[in-house]
Amino acid sequence: MTEYDAIKEYLAKTLSTKRFIHSENTAKTAEELALIYKVDSKKAYLAGLVHDCTRELDINQQHNMLKALGIEVDELTITTKELIHAFTAEYLIINEFNIHDKEVISAVRFHTTGKENMTLLEKIIFLSDVMEPSRSFPGVDFIRQLARSNIDEALLTAFDSSIRFLLGKRQRIHPNTLLGRNYVLKHFKE
């Protein structure tokens, strides 16, 4: 049994079928993008596979995980289930899967919001989560197309799509998303 098999077995038991399929799809998409952009494809696959490992846990369990990790997060993250799991995933990544790779952990940590000056691996995981094959929303095919030829243009388009979605639902936008978008836009124009 490979380390991936053990992780998949764990995820299949703890995630809904839909979330498990999403995780597998994200891992495969990340591996494909890593090969295009000459990033370690094993790290990309691994980060994609585990990125949502705590996504369906109760928020109180996730608060306890943050305490155990000694991580403090902002008020928006700690109260938003769609954001907090990116930080609490580190708990399972280290304690359940015995993964200590800082690049993998960072890529998982910023897969929901993005951030300024993202590494290629962080961009790949962010985009793979957005565009994996089971995702369906207006513009996703364009993001998929861009991601295979210009990762920064794809990232900017994904940020814009996410911001429009949140604005449409009258939800708050995490500052990292705005900072990440502005960073890409500034450097893309240069």
C-alpha positions, 0 to 999 in steps of 0.5 A: 500500500502506498502512502497515497492509498492510506490517505485515500482510504482515510479520506474515503471513510471521513469525507462524503463521496462528493468531497472525496471525488473532489479531492481526487480530482483536485490531486489529478489536476494538480499533478497535470499542472505541476508537469506543465509548470515543472513543479514536483508533481508528487507534492502537487498530487499530495497537496491536492489530495489532502487539501479538504481533509478537514472540510466537513468537520464540525467547526468546534473540532476545527477550533480545537485543532487550531489550538493544538497547532498553536495557530491564531487566525483572523476573525473571518477565518475562524468563523467561516467553515469554508476558510478555517479548514485550510488551516486545520488541515495541517493538523491531520496532514501532520498527525494523521498522514505524517507529512511535514513538508512545509510547501505542501502545508502552505499550498493547502493553507492558501488554497481557499483565499490565495495570498500575495506572492504565491509560489507555483505550488500554491497557485497550482493547488488554488487553481486545481481546487477551482477548476477540477473536472467536477466543478461547474460554474460560468467561466470555469472552462476559460480558467481551465484553458488559461491554466494550461498556458498562463498560470498567472492569467488563470489565477487572476481570472479565478480571483475575479470569479471568486470575488464576483461570486462572494459579492453576489452573495453579499459575503465578506471577501478575505483580505488575502484574496484581494491582496493576492489578486492585486499582487498578480495584477500588478506583476502581470502588467509589469 
